[in-house]
Amino acid sequence: MKTCLIISGGSHARPPVKIEYDFCIACDSGYENARQMGITPNIILGDFDSSDDLGALNISGLDETGASDPSLEKTKKENIRSCTNADDKKYEECLGYKNSYKSSITLNGRSIPTISFPKEKDDTDTMLAVKYAISLGFDKIILSCCLGGRFDHTMANIQSMAYAASHGCICELTGTSEWMRTITPKDGECRFPRREKCSLSLFSLSNMCGNLYLRGAKYCAEGVTLTNDFPLGHGNSWEEDEIRVSISSGILLLIESDMSKEE
């Protein structure tokens, strides 16, 4: 399964476990979060509304160990060029913005594409990254640094998860205290091992999720319909070593929350 890691500009959160991925996209100031995680992204994109221009983006070089690289060349605004060649047109076609601009930064001797989009657009930076990951054919998308800031940003990121799921991708969102994952009928029966001192909740991201089966939990379900206007699946826990979840229709969101801080 090909996995794309998307690092957004929300509160930095080092995942509790090592993330395995094949490709990394940093969204706007998410590059700084990537730097703190010791990750060199394959591409950086966004409207860069957190800086005056690409050259002002707060980025600093790192090697594989996360150490500073003084050879980093920051992108200069005057070097940004309009999309003209075949590769650039691919960005236009998959993301839908003809007035985007492509440039690059040099990091550890490697050129990293940087795409700037207009600030006035329909997509959030994270949604742009999700669309780009889907266009590249990834089966799984992991969102990081998407929590802890403005709640409207969090909601937008969760809706981006639903978009990814509706386009055939498994989507996870990982934070310091929360872990989320989408589930669709094509995923079949999904198994999740017990996590001590964690709660488990299920929510419908679509209008409804049909024939929910939940086994191995304190509160099980057999053929239940979940809707997006009633939190029936909130506040569950493990009863066995793993839980098993499946649905026949819709998009389900599973959330595991660390409860140890509440003790």
ChimeraX attribute file (.defattr): number of C-alpha atoms within 10 A of each C-alpha:
attribute: neighborCount
match mode: 1-to-1
recipient: residues
	/A:1	9
	/A:2	13
	/A:3	21
	/A:4	26
	/A:5	25
	/A:6	28
	/A:7	29
	/A:8	27
	/A:9	23
	/A:10	19
	/A:11	17
	/A:12	22
	/A:13	18
	/A:14	17
	/A:15	17
	/A:16	12
	/A:17	8
	/A:18	7
	/A:19	11
	/A:20	11
	/A:21	15
	/A:22	11
	/A:23	17
	/A:24	22
	/A:25	25
	/A:26	29
	/A:27	30
	/A:28	27
	/A:29	24
	/A:30	29
	/A:31	25
	/A:32	22
	/A:33	24
	/A:34	27
	/A:35	20
	/A:36	15
	/A:37	16
	/A:38	16
	/A:39	19
	/A:40	23
	/A:41	21
	/A:42	16
	/A:43	20
	/A:44	27
	/A:45	24
	/A:46	27
	/A:47	23
	/A:48	21
	/A:49	16
	/A:50	14
	/A:51	13
	/A:52	10
	/A:53	14
	/A:54	26
	/A:55	17
	/A:56	14
	/A:57	18
	/A:58	14
	/A:59	20
	/A:60	17
	/A:61	20
	/A:62	21
	/A:63	14
	/A:64	10
	/A:65	9
	/A:66	15
	/A:67	13
	/A:68	14
	/A:69	13
	/A:70	11
	/A:71	13
	/A:72	17
	/A:73	18
	/A:74	18
	/A:75	19
	/A:76	14
	/A:77	13
	/A:78	8
	/A:79	11
	/A:80	18
	/A:81	11
	/A:82	13
	/A:83	19
	/A:84	12
	/A:85	8
	/A:86	9
	/A:87	10
	/A:88	16
	/A:89	16
	/A:90	14
	/A:91	19
	/A:92	17
	/A:93	11
	/A:94	15
	/A:95	19
	/A:96	14
	/A:97	14
	/A:98	16
	/A:99	11
	/A:100	21
	/A:101	20
	/A:102	20
	/A:103	20
	/A:104	20
	/A:105	21
	/A:106	15
	/A:107	20
	/A:108	18
	/A:109	10
	/A:110	12
	/A:111	14
	/A:112	17
	/A:113	15
	/A:114	21
	/A:115	23
	/A:116	20
	/A:117	21
	/A:118	15
	/A:119	13
	/A:120	8
	/A:121	10
	/A:122	9
	/A:123	18
	/A:124	18
	/A:125	25
	/A:126	27
	/A:127	22
	/A:128	21
	/A:129	29
	/A:130	27
	/A:131	19
	/A:132	19
	/A:133	24
	/A:134	20
	/A:135	14
	/A:136	11
	/A:137	13
	/A:138	19
	/A:139	18
	/A:140	20
	/A:141	27
	/A:142	22
	/A:143	26
	/A:144	28
	/A:145	24
	/A:146	26
	/A:147	25
	/A:148	14
	/A:149	13
	/A:150	11
	/A:151	10
	/A:152	9
	/A:153	17
	/A:154	16
	/A:155	13
	/A:156	16
	/A:157	22
	/A:158	23
	/A:159	15
	/A:160	22
	/A:161	29
	/A:162	25
	/A:163	19
	/A:164	23
	/A:165	25
	/A:166	15
	/A:167	12
	/A:168	16
	/A:169	24
	/A:170	23
	/A:171	25
	/A:172	23
	/A:173	23
	/A:174	23
	/A:175	20
	/A:176	18
	/A:177	17
	/A:178	17
	/A:179	19
	/A:180	22
	/A:181	21
	/A:182	25
	/A:183	29
	/A:184	23
	/A:185	18
	/A:186	12
	/A:187	15
	/A:188	13
	/A:189	15
	/A:190	15
	/A:191	14
	/A:192	14
	/A:193	12
	/A:194	18
	/A:195	15
	/A:196	11
	/A:197	15
	/A:198	18
	/A:199	19
	/A:200	22
	/A:201	17
	/A:202	24
	/A:203	22
	/A:204	25
	/A:205	23
	/A:206	17
	/A:207	12
	/A:208	17
	/A:209	25
	/A:210	20
	/A:211	18
	/A:212	22
	/A:213	17
	/A:214	22
	/A:215	19
	/A:216	20
	/A:217	19
	/A:218	15
	/A:219	13
	/A:220	19
	/A:221	16
	/A:222	11
	/A:223	13
	/A:224	15
	/A:225	18
	/A:226	24
	/A:227	19
	/A:228	14
	/A:229	11
	/A:230	10
	/A:231	13
	/A:232	16
	/A:233	18
	/A:234	14
	/A:235	16
	/A:236	17
	/A:237	21
	/A:238	22
	/A:239	14
	/A:240	13
	/A:241	11
	/A:242	16
	/A:243	21
	/A:244	17
	/A:245	23
	/A:246	24
	/A:247	25
	/A:248	17
	/A:249	17
	/A:250	23
	/A:251	23
	/A:252	28
	/A:253	23
	/A:254	20
	/A:255	22
	/A:256	22
	/A:257	19
	/A:258	17
	/A:259	13
	/A:260	11
	/A:261	7
	/A:262	6
	/A:263	5
